[in-house]
Amino acid sequence: MCGWIAVVGSPIDSAMLRESLQVMRHRGPDAEGSWKSPSALCTLGHCRLSIIDLSSAGTQPMTSNDHRYSIVLNGEIYNYLELRRELQDCWLFQTQTDTEVLLASYARWGEACLDRLLGMFAFAIWDEPARKLFVARDRFGVKPVYFATLPSQQLAFASEIKALRQLGVNTGPDLQSWATYLTYGISDHCERTFWDRISNLRAGHALVWQNGSVVVRKWYDLASIAEESESGRPESEVIEEYQGLMLDSIGLRFRSDVPVGINLSGGLDSSVLLRQVHLFQRESSVCAFTFITGDPLYDQLDAVQQMLACTRHPHILCKLGPEEVPDLASRLQTYQEEPFGGMATIAYSKIFQEARRRGIIVLLDGQGLDEQWAGYEYYARADQPEQVQRPVLGPVQGSVSKPVRPECLEDEFRNLALPLFAPHAFPDELRNLQYRDAVFTKIPRALRYNDRISMMHGTELREPFLDHRLFELALAQRGELKIRDGVQKWLLRKMHGPIMPLGVINAPKQPVQTPQREWLANQLKGWLLELLNDQGLWALGWLRRDKVEESLRAYFDGTQDNSYFLWQWLSLTLWLNNCLRAGPRCH
């Protein structure tokens, strides 16, 4: 894991490049490097978190032996050993890194190398003779790429927005993104960011800059691959293939020259991950981390303990208390740079902090199984009109009241919002919802949050269940393998039932992991009101004070099944105070 910068068009000042890298040093605290092309058309910068080949040979930017190609990479190419064996007859390797394997792959296959990669990656490769920059992002967008035009008209790319701001991008709030977020609760579904003039290269997309022109293309299409896949095979064949791919995915993500740990929430997905890790390792040396809040209504310690009784992995609890939230929320917002996912994200960040303190640099988590096997409660209502005809709303499950409060927005501002409707890529609405969540809503949001909270502590997060082979196979399956007799994730439960505790395998989905609702109404009420009285918030002219106060009164009077809209307003104030006003530097 790392942070990188690429600037094309004309040279940039070396001191400015160093300052831009410095604001991302949390992403790569182990080494730093820069490079300028002989033609002076491209500048690359990189800060490194050493994971594979810890020697100085792995420092980036890295240049090919013939000096044609230079690369910066953020992420991991998990199948680099297999690719290396395939390329060893045509490339004289100088390092043991996956970065050099990627460079050799591009030299051999060009842009078609993307289809051969198993991993999470965001990279830029400069081709000096062709005067061309190639930038690509992995299939699900685990690793980020942002880009913008600098005041001197160069095109700049970076792993974080603050690096572009440090380079001089003149930016402020993107009104359409904020209006859409506050009206519908959605984000990360398009190329727009919450910052004006700064764009996001979308997951599964690639970009080419050459002679001043820019071409963006989609190189990976989950829908077309899943639709073409055979979905009528017997259950036994699907189980056999899926379990084989799952174990292979786990094994690939244990390729590391630093210690690896596991995030264990107690839910089905993380429990499946722990069990698969145990099957792969056959030992209990890998530490499992769990965040808790001290509230038994939300902490899933019973399920965690049932799993640990089977695997006996070392276990570390990371507790979040309400008194920590104000300071941590402010600090996280500086690193997140855009709205993030509430107190669950704050609690999750404590895991990475503790892991780093213990020298565990890589962590695995179970993201992706709900979207693959229809785990969210609304999947069971996929064919109902409200699921397929109305605009998509924010990420709240188990709530009676609507998650957002557009009536609290000024009309002129609210009219800037653009709704998102579920894309119809499949003939059945269940897969359309799964596809929506994987490509436009839940996974893109979660991956952005998780990248920032892991990297702020100089740790690497790996997502074994976001291996595209697993996703393609699961998404292609017919609905009765996902939901049967009212049981969601049916086939996933069936294939793991024999090797997991019944209390875990049969547990229903638990949508909320922290007492955010209760804390905002009680212990954190003063903090909430203080932030919502911020003069800068009201100076924006986006919110209606009378409607906001009405919503607050209803909330404090007991209408607390949903606090998402409150977190939206808190996020806006935190963003104003910690990102827009404070400048690009991290604390």
C-alpha positions as CSV (number, residue, x, y, z in Angstrom):
1,M,0.0,0.0,0.0
2,C,1.3,3.4,-0.9
3,G,0.5,6.9,-2.1
4,W,1.5,8.2,-5.5
5,I,1.4,11.3,-7.7
6,A,1.7,11.6,-11.5
7,V,1.8,14.9,-13.4
8,V,1.9,15.1,-17.2
9,G,2.2,18.0,-19.6
10,S,5.2,19.9,-18.3
11,P,7.6,19.7,-15.3
12,I,6.5,20.6,-11.8
13,D,8.7,22.1,-9.0
14,S,10.6,19.5,-7.0
15,A,9.8,21.2,-3.7
16,M,6.1,21.2,-4.5
17,L,6.2,17.5,-5.4
18,R,7.9,16.7,-2.1
19,E,5.2,18.7,-0.2
20,S,2.5,16.9,-2.0
21,L,4.0,13.5,-1.1
22,Q,4.4,14.6,2.5
23,V,0.7,15.1,3.0
24,M,0.3,11.4,2.1
25,R,3.2,9.9,4.1
26,H,0.7,8.1,6.3
27,R,0.0,5.9,3.3
28,G,3.7,5.1,2.8
29,P,5.9,5.8,5.8
30,D,8.8,3.5,4.8
31,A,10.3,5.1,1.7
32,E,9.9,8.0,-0.7
33,G,11.0,8.5,-4.3
34,S,10.5,10.8,-7.4
35,W,11.3,10.6,-11.1
36,K,11.1,13.0,-14.1
37,S,11.0,11.7,-17.6
38,P,13.8,12.7,-20.1
39,S,11.2,14.4,-22.2
40,A,10.2,16.5,-19.1
41,L,6.6,15.6,-19.9
42,C,6.0,13.4,-16.9
43,T,6.8,13.5,-13.2
44,L,6.1,10.6,-10.8
45,G,6.3,10.6,-7.0
46,H,5.7,7.8,-4.5
47,C,5.7,7.1,-0.8
48,R,5.9,3.4,0.1
49,L,4.4,1.1,2.7
50,S,6.7,-2.0,2.4
51,I,4.7,-5.3,2.2
52,I,6.5,-7.4,-0.3
53,D,10.4,-7.3,-0.8
54,L,11.1,-5.0,2.1
55,S,14.5,-4.1,0.7
56,S,15.3,-0.7,-0.9
57,A,15.0,-2.5,-4.3
58,G,11.3,-2.1,-4.0
59,T,11.4,1.7,-3.8
60,Q,9.3,3.5,-6.4
61,P,9.0,5.0,-9.0
62,M,10.5,2.0,-10.8
63,T,11.9,2.0,-14.3
64,S,12.3,-0.8,-16.7
65,N,15.8,-2.0,-17.7
66,D,15.5,-0.5,-21.1
67,H,14.3,2.8,-19.6
68,R,11.1,2.9,-21.7
69,Y,8.6,2.4,-18.9
70,S,8.3,3.9,-15.4
71,I,5.7,3.0,-12.9
72,V,4.1,4.0,-9.6
73,L,1.7,1.4,-7.9
74,N,-0.6,1.5,-5.0
75,G,-1.9,-1.9,-4.0
76,E,-1.0,-5.5,-4.5
77,I,-0.9,-7.9,-7.4
78,Y,-1.7,-11.1,-5.6
79,N,-0.8,-13.5,-8.4
80,Y,2.6,-11.8,-9.1
81,L,4.5,-15.1,-8.5
82,E,2.5,-16.9,-11.2
83,L,2.9,-14.0,-13.6
84,R,6.6,-13.8,-12.8
85,R,7.1,-17.4,-13.9
86,E,5.3,-16.7,-17.1
87,L,7.5,-13.6,-17.8
88,Q,10.9,-14.8,-16.7
89,D,12.0,-15.8,-20.2
90,C,11.5,-12.3,-21.5
91,W,12.3,-10.1,-18.5
92,L,15.4,-9.9,-16.3
93,F,14.0,-9.3,-12.9
94,Q,15.9,-7.1,-10.5
95,T,13.6,-7.3,-7.5
96,Q,11.2,-9.6,-5.7
97,T,8.3,-7.1,-5.9
98,D,4.9,-7.4,-7.5
99,T,5.5,-3.8,-8.9
100,E,8.2,-5.1,-11.2
101,V,6.0,-8.0,-12.3
102,L,3.3,-5.5,-13.2
103,L,5.8,-3.4,-15.1
104,A,7.0,-6.5,-17.0
105,S,3.3,-7.5,-17.7
106,Y,2.6,-4.1,-19.2
107,A,5.8,-4.3,-21.3
108,R,4.7,-7.7,-22.6
109,W,0.9,-7.4,-23.0
110,G,0.2,-3.7,-22.9
111,E,-3.2,-2.6,-21.6
112,A,-4.4,-6.2,-22.0
113,C,-2.3,-7.1,-18.9
114,L,-5.2,-5.9,-16.8
115,D,-7.3,-9.0,-17.5
116,R,-4.5,-11.2,-16.1
117,L,-4.2,-9.4,-12.8
118,L,-5.6,-10.7,-9.5
119,G,-5.4,-7.9,-7.0
120,M,-6.3,-4.4,-5.8
121,F,-4.4,-1.8,-7.6
122,A,-4.2,1.8,-8.8
123,F,-1.2,2.5,-11.0
124,A,0.3,4.9,-13.5
125,I,2.8,3.8,-16.2
126,W,4.7,6.3,-18.4
127,D,5.8,5.2,-21.8
128,E,8.7,7.6,-22.8
129,P,9.0,6.9,-26.5
130,A,5.2,7.1,-27.0
131,R,4.9,10.1,-24.6
132,K,1.9,8.4,-23.0
133,L,0.6,7.9,-19.5
134,F,-1.6,4.9,-18.7
135,V,-3.6,4.9,-15.5
136,A,-5.7,2.1,-14.3
137,R,-7.9,1.2,-11.3
138,D,-8.8,-2.3,-10.1
139,R,-12.1,-4.0,-10.8
140,F,-14.0,-3.0,-7.7
141,G,-12.0,0.2,-6.9
142,V,-10.3,-1.0,-3.7
143,K,-7.5,1.5,-4.3
144,P,-8.3,5.2,-5.3
145,V,-7.2,7.5,-8.1
146,Y,-8.1,11.2,-8.3
147,F,-7.2,13.6,-11.0
148,A,-7.5,17.3,-11.8
149,T,-6.0,20.1,-13.9
150,L,-3.4,22.2,-12.2
151,P,-3.4,26.0,-12.5
152,S,-0.4,25.7,-14.9
153,Q,-2.6,23.3,-17.0
154,Q,-0.8,20.1,-16.3
155,L,-3.0,17.1,-15.6
156,A,-2.3,15.6,-12.1
157,F,-3.2,12.3,-10.6
158,A,-2.9,11.3,-6.9
159,S,-4.0,8.7,-4.4
160,E,-5.6,11.3,-2.2
161,I,-7.4,14.6,-2.8
162,K,-5.2,16.5,-0.4
163,A,-2.2,15.8,-2.6
164,L,-3.9,17.5,-5.5
165,R,-4.8,20.4,-3.3
166,Q,-1.2,20.7,-2.2
167,L,-0.2,20.9,-5.9
168,G,-2.4,24.0,-6.2
169,V,-5.8,22.7,-7.4
170,N,-8.2,25.5,-6.8
171,T,-11.2,23.7,-5.3
172,G,-14.1,24.0,-3.0
173,P,-17.4,22.1,-2.4
174,D,-18.9,20.4,-5.4
175,L,-22.5,21.6,-5.1
176,Q,-24.1,18.8,-7.0
177,S,-22.3,16.0,-5.1
178,W,-23.3,17.6,-1.7
179,A,-26.9,18.2,-2.8
180,T,-27.2,14.6,-4.0
181,Y,-25.7,13.3,-0.8
182,L,-27.9,15.4,1.4
183,T,-31.0,14.7,-0.6
184,Y,-30.7,11.0,-1.4
185,G,-27.8,9.8,0.9
186,I,-25.7,8.5,-2.0
187,S,-22.1,9.0,-3.0
188,D,-19.3,7.3,-4.9
189,H,-21.6,6.3,-7.7
190,C,-20.0,8.4,-10.4
191,E,-16.8,10.3,-11.4
192,R,-17.7,13.3,-9.3
193,T,-16.2,13.9,-5.8
194,F,-17.3,16.2,-3.0
195,W,-14.6,18.6,-4.3
196,D,-15.2,20.9,-7.3
197,R,-12.8,20.3,-10.2
198,I,-11.5,17.0,-8.8
199,S,-12.6,13.8,-10.4
200,N,-12.5,10.2,-9.4
201,L,-11.3,7.5,-11.9
202,R,-14.1,5.0,-11.4
203,A,-13.5,1.3,-10.5
204,G,-12.7,-0.9,-13.4
205,H,-11.7,2.0,-15.6
206,A,-8.5,3.1,-17.3
207,L,-7.3,6.4,-18.6
208,V,-4.7,7.3,-21.3
209,W,-3.1,10.8,-21.6
210,Q,-1.2,11.4,-24.8
211,N,-0.3,14.6,-26.6
212,G,-2.6,16.5,-24.2
213,S,-5.7,14.4,-25.0
214,V,-7.4,12.2,-22.4
215,V,-9.4,9.0,-23.1
216,V,-11.2,7.1,-20.4
217,R,-12.5,3.6,-20.9
218,K,-14.2,0.9,-18.9
219,W,-12.0,-2.1,-18.9
220,Y,-14.0,-4.4,-16.6
221,D,-17.8,-5.0,-16.7
222,L,-19.1,-7.2,-13.9
223,A,-22.6,-7.3,-15.4
224,S,-21.6,-8.7,-18.8
225,I,-19.4,-11.3,-17.4
226,A,-21.9,-12.5,-14.8
227,E,-24.7,-12.5,-17.4
228,E,-22.7,-14.7,-19.8
229,S,-21.7,-17.2,-17.1
230,E,-23.6,-20.4,-16.8
231,S,-26.0,-20.2,-13.9
232,G,-28.0,-23.5,-14.2
233,R,-25.4,-25.9,-12.8
234,P,-26.1,-28.2,-9.9
235,E,-25.6,-26.8,-6.4
236,S,-22.8,-29.3,-5.7
237,E,-20.8,-28.0,-8.6
238,V,-21.3,-24.4,-7.6
239,I,-20.3,-25.2,-4.0
240,E,-17.2,-27.0,-5.1
241,E,-16.0,-24.3,-7.4
242,Y,-16.8,-21.5,-5.0
243,Q,-15.1,-23.1,-2.1
244,G,-12.0,-23.8,-4.2
245,L,-11.9,-20.2,-5.3
246,M,-12.4,-18.9,-1.8
247,L,-9.5,-20.9,-0.4
248,D,-7.3,-19.8,-3.3
249,S,-8.3,-16.2,-2.7
250,I,-7.4,-16.4,1.0
251,G,-4.1,-18.0,0.1
252,L,-3.1,-15.3,-2.3
253,R,-3.9,-12.6,0.2
254,F,-1.5,-14.2,2.7
255,R,1.4,-13.4,0.4
256,S,3.2,-10.9,2.6
257,D,6.6,-10.2,4.1
258,V,5.0,-8.6,7.1
259,P,2.5,-10.1,9.7
260,V,-1.1,-10.6,8.7
261,G,-4.2,-10.3,10.9
262,I,-8.0,-10.6,10.6
263,N,-11.0,-8.3,11.3
264,L,-13.6,-10.4,13.2
265,S,-17.0,-8.6,13.8
266,G,-19.0,-11.7,14.8
267,G,-21.2,-11.5,11.7
268,L,-21.5,-14.3,9.2
269,D,-19.1,-12.8,6.7
270,S,-16.2,-12.2,9.0
271,S,-16.8,-15.6,10.7
272,V,-16.6,-17.3,7.2
273,L,-13.4,-15.5,6.7
274,L,-11.9,-16.7,10.0
275,R,-12.9,-20.2,9.3
276,Q,-11.4,-20.1,5.8
277,V,-8.2,-18.7,7.2
278,H,-8.1,-21.5,9.7
279,L,-8.6,-24.1,6.9
280,F,-5.8,-22.4,4.9
281,Q,-3.3,-22.0,7.8
282,R,-4.1,-25.0,10.1
283,E,-2.7,-23.0,13.0
284,S,-3.8,-20.2,15.3
285,S,-0.9,-17.7,15.1
286,V,-2.9,-15.1,13.2
287,C,-4.5,-12.4,15.4
288,A,-8.2,-11.6,15.2
289,F,-9.3,-8.1,16.0
290,T,-12.8,-7.0,17.1
291,F,-14.1,-3.6,17.9
292,I,-16.7,-3.2,20.6
293,T,-18.6,-0.4,22.3
294,G,-19.6,-1.9,25.6
295,D,-23.2,-2.2,24.6
296,P,-24.4,-5.8,24.4
297,L,-27.2,-4.8,22.1
298,Y,-24.6,-4.0,19.4
299,D,-21.5,-6.0,20.2
300,Q,-21.6,-9.5,18.8
301,L,-19.2,-11.1,21.3
302,D,-21.2,-14.3,21.6
303,A,-20.7,-15.1,18.0
304,V,-17.1,-14.0,18.1
305,Q,-16.4,-16.4,21.0
306,Q,-18.2,-19.2,19.3
307,M,-15.9,-18.9,16.3
308,L,-12.7,-18.5,18.4
309,A,-13.6,-21.6,20.3
310,C,-13.4,-23.5,17.0
311,T,-10.2,-21.9,15.7
312,R,-8.4,-20.7,18.8
313,H,-6.8,-17.6,17.1
314,P,-5.4,-15.0,19.4
315,H,-8.0,-12.3,20.0
316,I,-7.7,-8.5,20.6
317,L,-10.6,-6.3,21.6
318,C,-10.6,-2.6,20.6
319,K,-13.2,-0.6,22.5
320,L,-14.8,2.7,21.4
321,G,-16.4,4.8,24.0
322,P,-18.7,7.9,23.4
323,E,-16.2,10.2,25.0
324,E,-13.7,9.4,22.3
325,V,-16.0,10.2,19.3
326,P,-15.6,14.0,19.0
327,D,-11.8,14.0,18.7
328,L,-11.7,10.8,16.6
329,A,-14.4,12.0,14.2
330,S,-12.5,15.3,13.7
331,R,-9.3,13.4,13.0
332,L,-10.8,10.9,10.7
333,Q,-12.5,13.5,8.7
334,T,-9.1,15.1,7.9
335,Y,-8.0,11.8,6.4
336,Q,-11.3,10.8,4.8
337,E,-11.7,14.2,3.0
338,E,-15.2,13.3,2.1
339,P,-18.2,12.2,4.3
340,F,-17.7,8.8,5.9
341,G,-19.8,6.1,7.5
342,G,-20.5,7.2,11.0
343,M,-19.4,5.8,14.3
344,A,-19.0,2.3,12.8
345,T,-16.1,3.7,10.7
346,I,-14.6,5.4,13.8
347,A,-14.8,2.2,15.8
348,Y,-13.3,0.2,12.8
349,S,-10.4,2.6,12.7
350,K,-9.3,1.6,16.2
351,I,-8.6,-1.9,14.9
352,F,-6.0,-0.6,12.5
353,Q,-4.5,1.7,15.1
354,E,-4.1,-1.3,17.5
355,A,-2.8,-3.6,14.7
356,R,-0.1,-1.1,13.7
357,R,0.9,-0.7,17.4
358,R,1.4,-4.5,17.6
359,G,3.4,-4.6,14.3
360,I,0.6,-6.2,12.3
361,I,0.7,-4.3,9.0
362,V,-1.8,-6.3,6.9
363,L,-5.4,-7.1,7.9
364,L,-8.1,-9.1,6.1
365,D,-11.8,-8.5,6.3
366,G,-15.0,-10.0,5.0
367,Q,-16.5,-7.3,2.7
368,G,-18.5,-8.5,-0.2
369,L,-20.5,-11.6,0.8
370,D,-23.8,-9.7,1.4
371,E,-23.7,-8.3,-2.1
372,Q,-22.7,-11.7,-3.6
373,W,-25.3,-13.8,-1.8
374,A,-28.2,-11.3,-1.2
375,G,-27.7,-10.7,2.5
376,Y,-29.3,-7.4,3.0
377,E,-32.9,-7.4,4.1
378,Y,-34.3,-5.5,1.2
379,Y,-33.1,-8.1,-1.3
380,A,-36.0,-10.2,-0.1
381,R,-38.3,-7.5,-1.5
382,A,-36.4,-7.2,-4.8
383,D,-39.6,-7.4,-7.0
384,Q,-41.6,-4.8,-5.1
385,P,-42.1,-1.5,-6.9
386,E,-40.3,0.7,-4.3
387,Q,-37.1,-1.3,-4.9
388,V,-37.0,-0.8,-8.7
389,Q,-38.9,2.4,-9.5
390,R,-37.8,5.0,-6.8
391,P,-34.5,6.7,-6.6
392,V,-31.9,5.0,-4.5
393,L,-31.7,6.2,-0.9
394,G,-28.9,6.1,1.7
395,P,-27.5,3.0,3.4
396,V,-29.8,2.5,6.3
397,Q,-31.4,-1.0,7.0
398,G,-33.9,-1.8,9.6
399,S,-35.3,1.7,9.7
400,V,-38.9,2.7,9.5
401,S,-38.3,6.4,8.9
402,K,-36.6,7.7,5.8
403,P,-32.8,8.0,6.2
404,V,-32.5,11.5,4.7
405,R,-34.3,14.8,5.2
406,P,-34.5,16.6,1.9
407,E,-37.2,18.9,3.3
408,C,-34.5,20.4,5.5
409,L,-32.7,21.7,2.4
410,E,-33.2,25.1,0.7
411,D,-35.1,24.5,-2.5
412,E,-32.5,26.0,-4.8
413,F,-29.8,23.8,-3.4
414,R,-31.9,20.6,-3.3
415,N,-32.8,21.0,-7.0
416,L,-29.1,20.5,-7.8
417,A,-29.4,16.9,-6.7
418,L,-29.3,14.1,-9.3
419,P,-31.2,10.9,-8.4
420,L,-29.8,7.4,-9.0
421,F,-32.1,4.6,-10.2
422,A,-31.2,1.0,-10.0
423,P,-29.5,0.0,-13.2
424,H,-31.2,-2.8,-15.2
425,A,-28.3,-4.9,-16.3
426,F,-30.1,-8.3,-15.6
427,P,-33.5,-9.7,-16.4
428,D,-34.2,-10.3,-12.7
429,E,-34.5,-7.5,-10.1
430,L,-32.5,-9.3,-7.4
431,R,-29.4,-9.3,-9.5
432,N,-30.0,-5.7,-10.5
433,L,-30.0,-4.7,-6.8
434,Q,-26.9,-6.8,-6.2
435,Y,-25.2,-5.2,-9.1
436,R,-26.3,-1.7,-8.0
437,D,-24.8,-2.3,-4.5
438,A,-21.5,-3.7,-5.9
439,V,-20.9,-1.1,-8.5
440,F,-22.7,2.1,-7.5
441,T,-23.6,2.2,-3.8
442,K,-22.5,0.0,-0.9
443,I,-19.2,-1.4,-2.0
444,P,-17.7,1.8,-3.5
445,R,-18.7,3.7,-0.3
446,A,-17.3,1.1,2.0
447,L,-14.0,0.7,0.1
448,R,-13.4,4.5,0.2
449,Y,-14.0,4.6,4.0
450,N,-11.9,1.5,4.6
451,D,-9.0,2.6,2.4
452,R,-8.7,5.8,4.4
453,I,-9.0,4.4,7.9
454,S,-6.4,1.6,7.2
455,M,-4.0,4.0,5.4
456,M,-4.1,6.7,8.1
457,H,-2.4,4.2,10.4
458,G,0.0,2.9,7.8
459,T,-1.7,-0.5,7.5
460,E,-2.9,-2.5,4.5
461,L,-6.5,-3.8,4.2
462,R,-7.1,-6.8,1.9
463,E,-10.6,-8.0,0.8
464,P,-10.5,-11.7,-0.1
465,F,-14.2,-11.9,-0.9
466,L,-13.8,-9.1,-3.5
467,D,-11.9,-11.5,-5.7
468,H,-13.7,-10.9,-9.0
469,R,-13.8,-14.7,-9.7
470,L,-15.9,-15.2,-6.5
471,F,-18.2,-12.3,-7.3
472,E,-18.8,-13.3,-10.9
473,L,-19.7,-16.9,-9.9
474,A,-22.0,-15.8,-7.1
475,L,-23.8,-13.1,-9.1
476,A,-24.5,-15.5,-12.0
477,Q,-26.5,-17.9,-9.8
478,R,-30.2,-18.0,-9.7
479,G,-32.2,-16.4,-7.0
480,E,-33.3,-19.6,-5.2
481,L,-29.6,-20.3,-4.3
482,K,-29.4,-16.9,-2.6
483,I,-32.8,-16.7,-0.9
484,R,-34.8,-19.8,-0.1
485,D,-37.7,-20.2,2.4
486,G,-37.0,-16.8,3.8
487,V,-33.4,-17.6,4.5
488,Q,-30.9,-15.1,2.9
489,K,-27.4,-16.1,1.8
490,W,-28.8,-19.6,1.6
491,L,-26.1,-21.4,-0.4
492,L,-23.3,-19.6,1.6
493,R,-24.9,-20.9,4.8
494,K,-25.3,-24.4,3.3
495,M,-21.7,-24.7,2.2
496,H,-20.3,-23.5,5.6
497,G,-22.9,-25.1,7.9
498,P,-20.9,-28.3,8.5
499,I,-17.8,-26.4,9.7
500,M,-19.2,-23.5,11.7
501,P,-21.2,-23.2,14.9
502,L,-25.0,-23.2,14.4
503,G,-25.4,-20.0,16.4
504,V,-23.2,-18.2,13.9
505,I,-24.4,-19.9,10.6
506,N,-28.1,-19.3,11.5
507,A,-27.8,-15.8,12.9
508,P,-29.8,-13.1,11.1
509,K,-28.1,-10.1,9.5
510,Q,-27.3,-7.4,12.1
511,P,-27.3,-4.1,10.3
512,V,-26.0,-1.7,13.0
513,Q,-22.8,-2.2,14.8
514,T,-22.6,0.8,17.2
515,P,-25.1,2.7,19.4
516,Q,-24.8,5.8,17.3
517,R,-28.5,6.5,17.6
518,E,-28.4,6.4,21.4
519,W,-25.1,8.3,21.8
520,L,-26.2,11.2,19.7
521,A,-29.4,11.5,21.7
522,N,-27.7,11.3,25.1
523,Q,-23.9,11.3,25.8
524,L,-23.1,13.1,22.6
525,K,-26.1,15.5,22.4
526,G,-24.0,18.5,23.4
527,W,-21.4,17.8,20.8
528,L,-24.1,17.3,18.1
529,L,-25.8,20.6,19.0
530,E,-22.4,22.5,19.1
531,L,-21.5,21.3,15.6
532,L,-25.0,22.1,14.2
533,N,-24.7,25.6,15.6
534,D,-21.5,26.2,13.6
535,Q,-21.8,29.6,11.9
536,G,-20.0,28.3,8.8
537,L,-22.6,25.6,8.3
538,W,-25.4,28.1,8.2
539,A,-23.4,30.6,6.1
540,L,-23.5,28.0,3.3
541,G,-27.2,28.6,2.8
542,W,-27.9,25.0,2.1
543,L,-30.0,24.1,5.2
544,R,-33.3,25.4,6.5
545,R,-32.9,26.2,10.2
546,D,-36.6,25.8,11.1
547,K,-36.8,22.3,9.5
548,V,-33.5,21.2,11.0
549,E,-34.6,22.3,14.5
550,E,-37.9,20.5,13.9
551,S,-36.1,17.3,13.0
552,L,-33.8,17.6,16.1
553,R,-36.8,18.0,18.4
554,A,-38.4,14.9,17.0
555,Y,-35.2,13.0,17.4
556,F,-34.6,14.0,21.0
557,D,-38.3,13.2,21.8
558,G,-37.7,9.6,20.8
559,T,-37.9,9.2,17.0
560,Q,-34.5,7.5,16.9
561,D,-34.8,4.5,14.6
562,N,-32.4,6.3,12.2
563,S,-29.7,8.8,12.8
564,Y,-28.2,8.9,9.3
565,F,-29.5,12.3,8.5
566,L,-27.9,13.7,11.7
567,W,-24.6,12.1,10.7
568,Q,-24.9,13.8,7.2
569,W,-25.1,17.2,8.9
570,L,-22.3,16.4,11.3
571,S,-20.2,15.3,8.3
572,L,-20.8,18.6,6.5
573,T,-19.7,20.6,9.6
574,L,-16.6,18.3,10.2
575,W,-15.7,18.7,6.5
576,L,-15.9,22.5,6.7
577,N,-13.8,22.6,9.8
578,N,-11.2,19.9,9.1
579,C,-10.8,19.8,5.3
580,L,-12.0,23.0,3.7
581,R,-10.8,25.5,6.3
582,A,-7.7,23.6,7.6
583,G,-6.0,23.0,4.3
584,P,-4.6,19.8,2.8
585,R,-2.3,18.7,5.6
586,C,-3.1,15.9,8.0
587,H,-2.8,16.2,11.7
